[in-house]
């Protein structure tokens, strides 16, 4: 399911900002957003638009033209503001429930990083030339439908939910231990191997993916080169044993990826998920499997600590930005917390203020 970028919520609280007569801070879920003073009241239903959104060019969004209609993390009067709050009247007149996704209704899209944009454009070029020509043939449409290039439906995409959208997790799992790892600023990589067995005969289906597409034949791409460099197919064959499938997910960092903030000389992959049919491995077990089976120094994402969740969203946000990256002398982008099937990310807002590009 695609990320909900705009949803109907309620104003939880309104807090004055020091030395600011015209603005105040509104709390929506676990988010804090600067709004005009007296425009909203506690309990009001509103439309909350998340950071990383791109608004359509329309009357209610005209004030965002100078920012190219992109919603970013900003700071106003020393107050960090993440997202935008709109009154419900920007929506078509009907009844809306709290939590309802209105992304598509409003024509809002997700901001694409340069890497993601290039990924999509390469896909578009392929479709517009060779594939469009071949799609004229009925036999090709049956055998090589574009669905084959889609991200596999049995694998969850790697875009973790932000803590601010699920603040209840802090009180619903107070005694549970979480693996806390550093969130790296790169591009998503997914590889999978499916095993088909019949008597003595075994066949394997192997695939590699970017965040949204299959990339098996994208020779020269970051995903293809990483698969080759770390011999991912061979590694997954060693790991699969009697399982039906195994999935490996990680973050690619290095040259030409997010401006190479880590100053690497070549592409590297850091693994954060190893998934079998019965679930996701813990960070410790995953690390041991990688060390035991990999001959190419494949590494897990850096483990920050194991911990119980802190009691408030703000404490978690402060913790996420507390230290520098393990990999370079730069602020840490954030953390990812995982326990069993539960996972979420906490982004360091100061990282966003420093590095978010136009």
C-alpha positions in Angstrom: 0.0 0.0 0.0 1.3 3.4 -0.9 2.1 5.9 1.8 -0.7 8.2 2.9 0.6 11.8 2.4 -2.6 13.6 3.4 -5.2 12.5 5.9 -8.0 13.9 8.0 -7.0 14.3 11.6 -7.9 16.4 14.7 -6.0 19.2 16.4 -4.8 17.8 19.8 -3.3 20.9 21.2 -2.3 24.5 20.4 0.8 26.0 22.1 2.0 29.6 22.0 5.5 30.4 20.5 7.7 32.8 22.4 8.1 36.2 20.7 5.5 35.3 18.1 2.1 37.1 18.0 0.8 35.7 14.7 1.7 32.0 14.9 1.4 29.0 17.3 2.2 25.3 17.3 -0.5 22.7 16.6 -0.1 19.1 17.5 -1.5 16.5 15.1 -0.9 12.9 16.1 2.8 13.1 17.0 3.6 16.0 14.7 4.1 19.6 15.5 3.2 22.2 12.9 3.3 26.0 13.0 -0.1 27.5 12.1 -1.6 31.0 12.0 -2.9 32.0 15.4 -6.6 31.7 16.0 -7.1 29.9 12.7 -7.9 26.5 14.4 -9.3 25.3 17.7 -8.4 22.2 19.7 -10.6 19.4 18.5 -11.0 20.8 14.9 -11.0 18.3 12.1 -8.4 19.3 9.6 -6.4 18.0 6.6 -2.8 17.2 7.6 -0.3 17.0 4.8 3.0 15.3 5.6 6.6 16.3 4.7 7.9 14.8 1.5 4.6 15.7 -0.2 4.2 17.8 -3.4 1.0 19.8 -3.7 -0.9 20.2 -6.9 -0.9 23.7 -8.4 -4.3 25.0 -7.4 -5.9 27.9 -5.6 -5.5 26.5 -2.0 -1.8 25.7 -2.6 -0.8 28.9 -4.4 1.1 30.2 -1.3 3.6 27.3 -1.8 4.7 28.2 -5.3 8.0 29.8 -4.2 8.8 26.4 -2.5 7.9 24.6 -5.7 4.8 23.2 -3.9 7.0 20.8 -1.8 6.3 20.3 1.9 9.5 20.3 3.8 10.7 20.4 7.4 11.2 24.1 8.3 12.0 26.2 11.3 10.0 29.3 12.3 10.9 31.4 15.4 13.2 28.5 16.6 10.2 26.1 16.3 10.6 23.1 14.0 7.5 22.6 11.8 6.8 19.4 9.9 3.9 19.3 7.5 1.0 21.7 6.7 -2.5 22.0 8.2 -5.4 22.9 6.0 -9.1 23.4 6.9 -11.5 20.7 5.7 -13.0 23.1 3.1 -10.2 22.3 0.6 -11.9 18.9 0.2 -15.1 18.1 -1.8 -18.1 18.6 0.4 -19.0 15.2 2.1 -18.4 13.5 5.4 -14.9 12.5 6.4 -13.6 10.3 9.2 -10.6 10.9 11.3 -7.6 9.1 9.8 -9.2 9.0 6.3 -6.6 9.1 3.5 -7.3 12.0 1.1 -4.0 12.0 -0.8 -5.6 11.0 -4.1 -8.6 13.2 -3.7 -6.4 16.3 -3.4 -3.9 15.2 -6.1 -1.0 15.2 -3.8 2.1 13.2 -4.8 5.3 12.1 -3.0 8.5 14.0 -3.5 11.1 12.0 -5.5 14.8 12.2 -4.6 17.1 12.6 -7.7 17.9 8.8 -7.5 14.2 7.9 -7.4 13.4 10.4 -10.2 16.2 8.9 -12.4 14.8 5.4 -11.6 11.3 6.4 -12.7 12.6 8.2 -15.8 14.6 5.1 -16.9 11.4 3.0 -16.5 9.4 5.6 -18.5 12.0 5.6 -21.4 11.9 1.8 -21.6 8.1 1.8 -21.7 7.9 4.6 -24.3 10.3 3.0 -26.8 10.9 -0.8 -27.0 8.1 -2.0 -24.8 5.4 0.2 -26.3 6.4 -1.2 -29.7 6.3 -4.8 -28.5 3.1 -4.3 -26.6 1.3 -4.0 -30.0 1.7 -7.8 -30.1 -0.9 -9.9 -28.3 1.6 -12.6 -27.5 4.0 -10.1 -25.8 1.2 -8.6 -23.7 0.4 -12.0 -22.4 4.0 -13.1 -21.6 5.7 -9.9 -20.7 3.0 -7.7 -19.1 4.4 -4.7 -17.3 3.1 -6.3 -14.1 6.3 -8.4 -14.3 8.3 -5.2 -13.7 6.3 -4.2 -10.7 7.6 -4.6 -7.1 6.6 -8.2 -5.9 3.3 -8.1 -4.1 4.4 -10.7 -1.4 7.2 -8.3 -0.2 6.6 -5.3 1.9 8.2 -2.1 0.5 10.9 -0.6 2.6 9.4 2.8 3.4 8.9 2.6 7.1 6.1 4.5 8.9 7.3 7.5 10.9 6.7 7.4 14.6 4.7 10.6 14.5 2.0 8.8 12.6 1.8 6.0 15.2 2.5 7.6 18.6 0.3 5.0 20.3 3.1 2.5 19.8 5.0 4.1 22.7 2.3 3.2 25.2 1.1 0.0 23.7 4.6 -1.7 23.8 6.3 -0.2 26.9 8.1 -3.4 28.0 9.2 -4.7 24.6 12.8 -4.7 23.5 13.5 -3.1 20.1 16.6 -3.3 17.9 17.5 0.3 17.2 19.6 0.8 14.0 21.0 3.9 12.2 18.8 5.0 9.3 21.1 5.6 6.3 20.4 8.2 3.6 20.7 6.1 0.4 18.5 4.3 -2.0 16.4 1.1 -1.3 17.6 -2.3 -2.4 15.5 -5.5 -2.3 16.6 -9.0 -3.5 14.5 -12.2 -3.3 14.9 -15.8 -4.1 12.0 -18.2 -4.5 12.6 -21.9 -4.5 10.4 -24.3 -6.5 10.9 -28.0 -5.7 9.4 -31.1 -7.3 10.9 -34.5 -6.4 14.6 -34.1 -7.3 14.1 -31.1 -9.5 14.7 -27.6 -8.1 14.3 -24.2 -9.8 15.0 -20.7 -8.4 13.5 -17.4 -9.3 15.8 -14.5 -8.4 14.9 -10.8 -8.6 16.3 -7.5 -7.6 14.3 -4.3 -7.0 14.5 -0.6 -6.4 11.9 0.9 -4.1 9.1 0.5 -6.6 10.3 -1.6 -9.6 12.0 -4.9 -10.6 15.6 -4.2 -11.8 16.7 -7.6 -12.9 17.9 -6.4 -16.3 19.0 -2.9 -15.4 22.6 -3.6 -16.3 24.9 -0.9 -15.0 22.4 0.4 -12.4 23.2 0.7 -8.7 21.0 -2.3 -7.9 22.5 -4.5 -10.6 26.1 -3.6 -9.6 25.3 -4.2 -5.9 23.8 -7.6 -6.7 26.9 -8.6 -8.7 29.4 -7.1 -6.2 28.1 -8.9 -3.2 27.0 -12.1 -5.0 23.5 -11.7 -3.6 22.0 -14.6 -5.6 24.6 -17.0 -4.3 24.2 -15.8 -0.8 20.4 -16.3 -0.9 20.9 -19.8 -2.2 23.1 -20.6 0.8 20.4 -19.2 3.1 17.3 -20.6 1.6 17.7 -24.2 2.7 14.2 -25.8 2.9 12.4 -22.5 2.9 10.1 -21.4 0.1 11.7 -18.0 -0.2 14.1 -15.6 1.3 14.2 -11.8 1.0 17.1 -9.4 1.7 16.6 -5.7 2.0 19.1 -2.9 2.5 20.3 0.6 1.7 22.7 1.4 -1.0 25.0 4.4 -0.3 27.9 5.8 -2.2 28.8 7.7 -5.4 25.8 9.3 -7.2 23.4 8.3 -4.3 21.9 11.2 -2.4 25.0 13.3 -3.1 27.2 10.7 -1.4 27.0 12.2 2.1 29.1 9.4 3.5 32.0 10.2 1.1 32.5 6.7 -0.2 34.6 5.7 -3.1 32.3 2.9 -4.3 28.8 1.7 -3.8 28.1 -0.2 -0.6 25.1 -2.1 0.7 24.0 -2.2 4.4 21.4 -4.8 5.1 18.5 -4.1 7.5 16.0 -6.9 6.7 16.4 -10.7 6.2 13.0 -12.2 5.8 11.9 -15.9 5.6 8.3 -17.2 5.4 8.0 -17.3 9.2 9.0 -13.7 9.7 11.9 -11.2 9.9 15.2 -12.1 11.6 16.4 -10.1 14.6 19.4 -7.8 13.9 21.7 -10.2 15.9 20.6 -13.3 14.1 20.7 -11.6 10.7 24.3 -10.4 11.4 25.4 -13.9 12.3 23.9 -15.3 9.1 25.6 -12.7 7.0 29.0 -13.3 8.6 28.6 -17.0 8.3 27.4 -17.1 4.7 28.9 -14.0 3.0 32.4 -14.1 1.5 32.1 -10.4 0.3 32.0 -8.5 3.6 28.3 -7.8 3.4 27.4 -5.8 6.5 24.2 -5.1 8.5 23.1 -1.5 9.1 24.9 -0.2 12.3 23.2 -1.2 15.5 22.7 1.8 17.8 21.4 -0.1 20.8 18.7 -2.4 22.1 16.2 -0.5 24.2 12.7 -0.1 25.5 10.8 2.7 23.8 11.0 6.2 25.4 7.7 7.5 26.8 7.2 10.5 24.4 7.6 11.2 20.7 9.8 14.2 21.5 12.2 12.1 23.6 12.4 9.6 20.7 13.1 12.4 18.2 15.8 13.8 20.5 17.4 10.4 20.8 17.4 9.9 17.0 19.4 13.1 16.6 21.6 12.7 19.6 24.7 11.3 17.9 26.6 11.5 14.6 26.5 8.9 12.0 28.6 5.8 12.7 29.8 5.9 9.1 30.9 9.5 8.6 31.3 12.9 10.4 27.8 14.0 9.7 24.5 14.2 11.7 22.7 10.9 11.9 19.6 10.9 9.6 17.6 9.1 12.2 16.9 5.6 13.6 14.8 2.6 12.8 13.2 0.6 15.6 12.3 -3.1 15.0 10.8 -5.8 17.1 9.2 -8.8 15.4 6.8 -7.5 12.8 6.7 -4.0 14.3 8.9 -1.4 12.8 9.0 2.4 12.5 11.5 5.2 11.8 12.3 8.4 13.7 13.9 11.1 11.6 16.3 13.7 13.0 14.7 17.0 12.0 18.1 18.8 12.1 19.3 16.4 9.5 16.4 17.4 7.3 17.0 21.1 7.9 20.6 20.7 6.8 20.3 18.4 3.9 16.9 18.5 2.3 17.5 19.7 -1.2 15.1 21.6 -3.5 
